[in-house]
Amino acid sequence: VPGGTNEMLSLVEDAERLQGGQGARSVDLLGFQTWREVVDHSNTDDGAGLKVFVSLVDKYGCRELRRILGQVLPSPAEGAVAISTGHKSKGLEWSEVELFDDFSVAGREISLEERRLFYVAATRAKHGLMVGAELADAYRK
């Protein structure tokens, strides 16, 4: 994970706090009083950036996510899988890149900023780029 996992660990700790009735501390979850509020917000256009995180917490739980994040290398070894956000991928390159549905637009107009970020992420690939057909079609328009 380029940049390390500290940011993700803070989010996981906040998810646990919110699930336990305590307030969040990280900037991304500050202001939420309960985990249900975060889940509901992730289903809105404004909260779409939290959707993947919410699904990971719901699927694996905070304890398992902490365990997994504790095993992540700070910089990938040759041939290892690297996971990055579009923003953090800027300036990096990989042999193959797969873009996941974080870029999903679900029938809405794509902003110029989102198009630029998609371009940055897509151009990190040196040899192969994998993008789902629906996602590719949305960004072709």
C-alpha positions as CSV (number, residue, x, y, z in Angstrom):
1,V,0.0,0.0,0.0
2,P,1.8,3.1,-1.2
3,G,2.0,5.5,1.8
4,G,1.4,2.8,4.3
5,T,-1.7,1.7,6.2
6,N,-1.8,4.2,9.1
7,E,-4.7,6.1,7.5
8,M,-6.7,2.9,7.0
9,L,-5.9,1.7,10.5
10,S,-7.3,5.0,11.9
11,L,-10.5,4.5,9.9
12,V,-10.8,0.9,11.3
13,E,-10.3,2.2,14.8
14,D,-12.9,4.8,14.3
15,A,-15.3,2.2,12.9
16,E,-14.8,0.3,16.1
17,R,-15.4,3.4,18.2
18,L,-18.6,4.2,16.4
19,Q,-19.8,0.7,16.7
20,G,-19.2,0.9,20.4
21,G,-21.0,4.2,20.9
22,Q,-17.9,6.5,21.0
23,G,-17.1,9.3,18.7
24,A,-14.7,9.2,15.7
25,R,-11.3,10.9,15.7
26,S,-10.2,10.7,12.1
27,V,-11.0,13.5,9.7
28,D,-12.9,11.2,7.3
29,L,-15.4,10.1,10.0
30,L,-15.4,13.1,12.3
31,G,-18.9,14.2,13.1
32,F,-20.5,10.8,12.9
33,Q,-22.1,9.6,16.1
34,T,-22.8,6.0,15.1
35,W,-21.7,3.4,12.6
36,R,-25.2,3.3,11.1
37,E,-24.8,7.0,10.2
38,V,-21.6,6.2,8.3
39,V,-23.3,3.3,6.5
40,D,-26.3,5.5,5.5
41,H,-23.9,8.3,4.4
42,S,-21.9,5.9,2.2
43,N,-25.1,5.2,0.2
44,T,-25.4,8.9,-0.8
45,D,-23.5,10.7,-3.6
46,D,-21.5,12.7,-1.0
47,G,-20.5,9.6,0.9
48,A,-19.7,7.4,-2.1
49,G,-16.0,7.5,-1.2
50,L,-16.7,5.6,2.0
51,K,-18.7,2.8,0.3
52,V,-15.7,0.4,-0.2
53,F,-14.5,0.9,3.4
54,V,-18.0,0.3,4.8
55,S,-18.4,-2.9,2.7
56,L,-15.0,-4.1,4.0
57,V,-15.9,-3.5,7.6
58,D,-19.3,-5.1,7.2
59,K,-17.8,-8.2,5.4
60,Y,-14.7,-8.8,7.5
61,G,-15.1,-6.9,10.8
62,C,-12.7,-4.5,12.4
63,R,-10.6,-7.1,14.2
64,E,-9.9,-9.0,11.0
65,L,-9.1,-5.8,9.0
66,R,-6.6,-4.8,11.7
67,R,-5.0,-8.2,11.5
68,I,-4.7,-8.0,7.7
69,L,-3.4,-4.4,7.7
70,G,-0.7,-5.5,10.2
71,Q,0.6,-7.9,7.5
72,V,0.8,-5.4,4.7
73,L,4.3,-4.4,3.5
74,P,5.1,-0.7,3.5
75,S,6.4,-1.0,-0.1
76,P,5.7,-3.9,-2.4
77,A,8.3,-6.4,-3.2
78,E,8.9,-7.2,-6.9
79,G,5.9,-9.1,-8.3
80,A,3.7,-8.3,-5.2
81,V,0.2,-6.9,-5.5
82,A,-0.1,-3.2,-4.6
83,I,-3.3,-1.6,-3.6
84,S,-3.7,2.1,-4.0
85,T,-6.2,4.9,-4.3
86,G,-6.2,6.8,-7.5
87,H,-4.8,9.8,-5.7
88,K,-1.9,7.9,-4.1
89,S,-1.1,6.2,-7.4
90,K,0.0,9.5,-8.9
91,G,3.7,9.2,-10.1
92,L,3.8,5.5,-9.6
93,E,3.8,2.7,-12.2
94,W,2.9,-1.0,-12.3
95,S,3.2,-3.6,-15.0
96,E,-0.6,-4.3,-14.8
97,V,-3.3,-2.2,-13.2
98,E,-6.9,-3.2,-12.5
99,L,-9.4,-0.5,-11.7
100,F,-12.2,-1.5,-9.4
101,D,-15.7,-0.1,-9.0
102,D,-14.6,2.7,-6.7
103,F,-14.8,4.7,-9.9
104,S,-18.4,3.6,-10.5
105,V,-20.7,6.4,-11.7
106,A,-24.1,4.5,-11.7
107,G,-25.8,6.6,-14.3
108,R,-24.7,10.1,-13.2
109,E,-22.6,12.6,-15.0
110,I,-18.9,12.4,-14.4
111,S,-17.2,15.5,-13.3
112,L,-14.0,16.8,-14.9
113,E,-12.1,16.1,-11.6
114,E,-13.3,12.5,-11.6
115,R,-12.3,12.1,-15.3
116,R,-8.8,13.4,-14.5
117,L,-8.4,11.0,-11.5
118,F,-9.6,8.1,-13.7
119,Y,-6.9,9.1,-16.3
120,V,-4.2,9.2,-13.6
121,A,-5.2,5.8,-12.3
122,A,-5.5,4.2,-15.8
123,T,-2.1,5.5,-17.0
124,R,-0.2,3.9,-14.2
125,A,-0.2,0.6,-16.2
126,K,2.9,-0.1,-18.3
127,H,1.6,-3.3,-20.0
128,G,-1.9,-4.2,-19.1
129,L,-5.1,-2.3,-17.9
130,M,-8.2,-4.1,-16.7
131,V,-11.4,-2.1,-16.5
132,G,-14.9,-3.5,-16.5
133,A,-16.9,-2.8,-19.6
134,E,-19.6,-0.6,-17.8
135,L,-16.9,1.5,-16.2
136,A,-15.0,1.9,-19.5
137,D,-18.1,2.9,-21.4
138,A,-19.0,5.5,-18.7
139,Y,-15.6,7.2,-19.0
140,R,-15.6,7.1,-22.9
141,K,-18.6,9.5,-23.1
